[in-house]
Amino acid sequence: MLKLIAIPITAFIACELIGPSLIPFLHKLKFGQSIRECGPASHMKKSGTPTMGGLMMLAALLLALLWGSFTPHVIIALVLTLGHAVIGFIDDYIKVVMKRNLGLTAKQKFLLQFILAGAYVYFAETRIQNTELWVPILNTTFDFGWGYYVLAFLLLVGTTNAVNLTDGLDGLVSFVSLPVTMAFAFIAYMQGMLDVSGFALGLTGACLGFLMFNRHPAKVFMGDTGSLALGGGIAALALLTRTELLLVIIGGVYVAEALSVIIQVTYFRFTGGKRIFRMSPLHHHFELGGWDEVKVVRVFSIVSCLLSAVGLGLWLAAVL
């Protein structure tokens, strides 16, 4: 139990120690974020703010996990987290060093994510070989067969991209992710998976520590290095605790952000340029509706807390 308490504290402290050195270093390398002209005009003042701050989160997570043991579950979670971090780092590097504002093309990014998700599915099919799926609300479990591997694949790709889309305002994705990671830490703990609970708490501490530098006005951005890694870690928590469908509820804010983009793009194409939202992802819709950045983050964070509580309630009702 003491180790579980030490993990988030260590991750938090590690971020606080790494940040003051990493941020000036990123400034020196001129790893500043380029702001897209199609985004809200108020964001243009953020141009030049250092990005790739997710590196401090990853370092903090790895240091914190030294309190525990690198079990097979933790290794799986780390592979998915660090694997997506590499994809994000490549994307960020192209943006800030090669000065290509859009980074990897959508096809290139999806291809790399598909490879990583496919590797996990192959591992799950050959080693885990458990295709049972628990359905929240109905509280029933059934063997989904090969459909489970398709679901795992979609969950990995979908979650990483949804978390990445949520990272659009100062502190937003970290604030939203705190209740999500804590919910999974509790679920894993109650399942007796202390190693997975420790990993979730490591993400919690890393997010909280990063917020000290990323809350409004942000001194550093997470970048795709951090947001894709965070998405990979959260997807791993859902897969390892076998609460895949519950992630749709607990991570409802991510789902809403991703759906807003899908709906906007689809509607735009089929109506010849009309839009449903003022701008997508969803947080920009509220910004352009008159909410300031801090209010959007506050409201979305409260919603994330409520959804995480609902998800935990459903899970507890099923196991107690």
Stockholm file with secondary structure:
# STOCKHOLM 1.0

chainA/1-320         MLKLIAIPITAFIACELIGPSLIPFLHKLKFGQSIRECGPASHMKKSGTPTMGGLMMLAALLLALLWGSFTPHVIIALVLTLGHAVIGFIDDYIKVVMKRNLGLTAKQKFLLQFILAGAYVYFAETRIQNTELWVPILNTTFDFGWGYYVLAFLLLVGTTNAVNLTDGLDGLVSFVSLPVTMAFAFIAYMQGMLDVSGFALGLTGACLGFLMFNRHPAKVFMGDTGSLALGGGIAALALLTRTELLLVIIGGVYVAEALSVIIQVTYFRFTGGKRIFRMSPLHHHFELGGWDEVKVVRVFSIVSCLLSAVGLGLWLAAVL
#=GR chainA/1-320 SS CHHHHHHHHHHHHHHHHHHHHHHHHHHHTTCBCCCCTTSCGGGGGGTTCBCCTHHHHHHHHHHHGGGSCCCHHHHHHHHHHHHHHHHHHHHHHHHHTSCCTTCSCHHHHHHHHHHHHHHHHHHIIIIICCCEEEETTTTEEEECTHHHHHHHHHHHHHHHHHHHHHTTSTTHHHHHHHHHHHHHHHHHHHTTCHHHHHHHHHHHHHHHHHHHHHSSSCSSCCHHHHHHHHHHHHHHHHHHTTCTTHHHHHTHHHHHHHHHHHHHHHHHHHTTSCCSSSSSSHHHHHHHTTCCHHHHHHHHHHHHHHHHHHHHHHHHHHHC
#=GC SS_cons         CHHHHHHHHHHHHHHHHHHHHHHHHHHHTTCBCCCCTTSCGGGGGGTTCBCCTHHHHHHHHHHHGGGSCCCHHHHHHHHHHHHHHHHHHHHHHHHHTSCCTTCSCHHHHHHHHHHHHHHHHHHIIIIICCCEEEETTTTEEEECTHHHHHHHHHHHHHHHHHHHHHTTSTTHHHHHHHHHHHHHHHHHHHTTCHHHHHHHHHHHHHHHHHHHHHSSSCSSCCHHHHHHHHHHHHHHHHHHTTCTTHHHHHTHHHHHHHHHHHHHHHHHHHTTSCCSSSSSSHHHHHHHTTCCHHHHHHHHHHHHHHHHHHHHHHHHHHHC
//
